[in-house]
Amino acid sequence: MLDFLDISKYLGLPTSATAHAPGIDYMMSLVHWLMLVLCVGWGVYFIYVLFRFRQSKNPTASYEGARGKYSKMQEGAVILIESALLVGFAFPLWGQLKNEFPAENTAFEVHIIAEQFTWNIHYPGADGIFGRRDIHLIDLSTNPIGLDETDPAAADDLVMINELHLPVDRDVVINLSSKDVIHSFGVPQFRIKQDVIPGLVIPIWFRPTLEGEFEIACAQLCGISHYRMRGFVTVEPQARVTDWIQQMIDEGAAF
Amino acid sequence: MTNTEHDVSGHAHHELSFIRKWIFSTDHKVIGIQYGLTALLFLLFGFGLMLLMRWQLAYPGDPVPLIGWLFSDEQMPGGVMLPEFYNQLGAMHGTIMVFLGVVPLAVGAFGNYIVPLQIGAPDMAFPKLNMASYWAYFLGGVVMLASFLVPAGAAKAGWTSYPPLADIETMGQTMWLFGMVFLITSSLLGAINFLTTIIQLRTEGMTYMRMPFFTWVQFVTAFLLLLAFPPLEAASVLQLFDRLVGTSFFLPSGLVVSGEVLDVSGGGSPLLWQHLFWFLAHPEVYVLILPAMGIVGEIIANNTRKPLWGYKLMIYSIIFLGFMSFIVWAHHMFITGMGTALSAFFQITTMIISVPSVVLLSGLFLSLWGSSLRFTTPMLFALAFLPMFGIGGLTGLPLGLAPTDIPLHDTMYIIGHFHYLVAPGTILALFGGIYYWFPKVTGRRMNDVLGKIHFWGTFIFMNGIFMPMFIQGLAGVSRRLYDGGATYEFASNVIHYNEFMSISAWLLAVAQLPFIFNFFWSIWKGKETNENPWEATTLEWTATPTPPIPHGNFATTPIVYRDPYEYSVPGEETDFLPQNQP
């Protein structure tokens, strides 16, 4: 689709590491093309006018001023391009992210419970069922998310701090919630950013396409240590994610 | 040209005491000057906060040189800035620049001083309300400044004050909320006054379509202030209740802070605050930008020696812009989890509002065609406003479209975007306005050489500060980071710009010295000017002496015979026809 228009690498965007990221990058390129054309167009006009109509060159001003349809045509073009961006890119992309969640039980699912200033990551374990949580069971040193150990589903659950392991080339669904204030779950390479709002559980989905290590950066001011509320994402084949979860449980690294 | 032949001393004014004349004055011109001086001081103070922050951003963890020892151990032990102090500086920089600096200067000072003169009114419609408005603003400012002195310092939840963080912050946040209540009250009083004045006190012949562009934008701005600010006043009171009497308007159930279950009733909504806040704060953006555009329009018409291009079209655009500004607010909230229907609505309205913005900028650009350009000091500022506003406006596009907002939201890109509108945009225009109307207020002109040095320094260094923000933002660097992003690996390629931006900021401070000197020196020593030094057409220059008559403005009520910008009318002797010339 007109690949030469894609200038995302010149814009300095981070590597794209999810299936939907190229779509956003392409749209970003188009918007910046529009900005560039308008900027250069008006810039050339502006500089020309400053020389052409200085007082010494043009001692008497024209009462009539500019005529012609150029301005209306420019308005029309801007309206058309903006409409095309909305209908052709913005609506479908947003619809895909918000409405086209992968079918139940096909995706890799985790819960992230944010707090000042860490990302608690709750994996359901082999049974694929998340154990019950209760805020009254929360204990910062032993049970940061208040997991109810008496729930059979919780037996194989894993809770890690700041360590998110995801399978490559498989849809991922993350349920985001916060214990205290608003945080924002952002991974620049994933083109994902979602506010984590206390009182709400907000699901997001995406499909990692690139193996490697990435950083989770809290994007919403959440207090004094906001600047170092950092988590780590490891994207690797599903088998290694499964092994890693089992290994963490065996080592007792989890809470 | 002017009607000075009447004996104005017999205008039934007794000699006023110093306090009634300069402190508790009801004369719109004195109140305008009070607003202007106070706002300029706050702008300088708010800028100073940023100069401190820029040290920490450029050299994270290094002690602040020279002045570091001035601060307390709760702010900068050993001269090293603490994150909590950094957050205070950030929140207060935003609050002070917007609510105590730019709006009071653009509306309180320029609007107050110029609007009644431009429409031929003897004063504002409610002079005492006008005085009350200034003093409410002043109190709001005092409360905001005093908040630095309370235990644990000033507000540190950002100028947006999102709960629950703002609800659980220290006492400075309470001060911030009280300050906002005063400031919004002040804006409301001012807005009612402007609307009544412009509707009721236009002189004979001053029809709506003969009103100068500047008065028109103040008129629309007053509507925005009147209708957009009350929701935040209400929201501030609700947040005060949350903090002081234990309500939970913005607190959901089940909050656990530092491992402890918060003892509140819950059931509230953090998003409610964001809606109320942005319902104010988006129209607020136009409150910041429209008066600047009005100033630029006046200066451009005067220095191109021709009428503004498409005057009526521009007026309609301003009205449409004002209306639309009420229904775009949630584009600040795309990543709160907004679904497709709501986001489609707000993306559409956001694209629609870009249309009148383009019309306005195009109109100002096209006004230059066929002109006879005078590169006076105010004109340099007005001309520079155009491309700066253009960059600021265009970079709003990817933020107003939800998918492209994902990577850019809450990054340095948006900081660059809105600063291009408000700093190289509005503040340049405000400087231009000061140079343009300074002779009107003082009867003396500011020095041109110093003015041009001030212009070039300001223009270059402002771009040096804000341009690299786009690069950092595209790379994904978040805003509001105490270490400027040094924690993050993905920021490592662009982190070095922080030093460049900081040095630009400090040089920008140096570039203000000629202005500050010029300002005070010219009050007493500037070259004396004649009645109408710019050979302008609007009533504030042509119908009243320079400086104008205290209390009453006009010796005889001016009558308006023609459009506001009748420059270079073919067949006329002079290249300007005053509005009040029969």
Interface residues (C-beta under 8 A of the other chain):
Chain A: L11 G12 L13 P14 G23 I24 M27 M28 V31 H32 L34 M35 L38 C39 W42 G43 Y45 F46 V49 L50 F53 R54 Q55 N58 P59 T60 A61 S62 Y63 E64 G65 A66 S71 Q74 E75 V78 I79 E82 S83 L85 L86 F89 A90 F91 L93 W94 G95 L97 K98 N99 E115 Q116 I135 H136 I138 D139 L140 G146 K179 D180 V181 I182 S184 G186 P188 Q189 R191 I192 K193 Q194 D195 I197 P198 G199 L200 I202 F214 E215 A217 C218 A219 Q220 L221 C222 G223 I224 S225 H226 Y227 R228 R230
Chain B: L82 P83 E84 N87 K156 A157 G158 Y162 P164 L165 I168 P252 S253 G254 L255 V256 V257 S258 G259 V261 G266 G268 S269 P270 L271 T304 R305 K306 P307 W309 I335 T336 G337 G339 T340 S343 A344 Q347 I348 M351 S354 V355 V358 V359 L361 S362 F365 L366 S367 L368 W369 G370 S371 S372 L373 R374 F375 L383 L386 P387 G390 I391 L394 T395 L397 P398 L401 A402 P403 T404 I406 P407 H409 D410 T411 I471 L474 A475 G476 S478 R480 L481 Y482 D483 T487 Y488 E489 F490 N493 V494 Y567 S568 V569 P570 D575
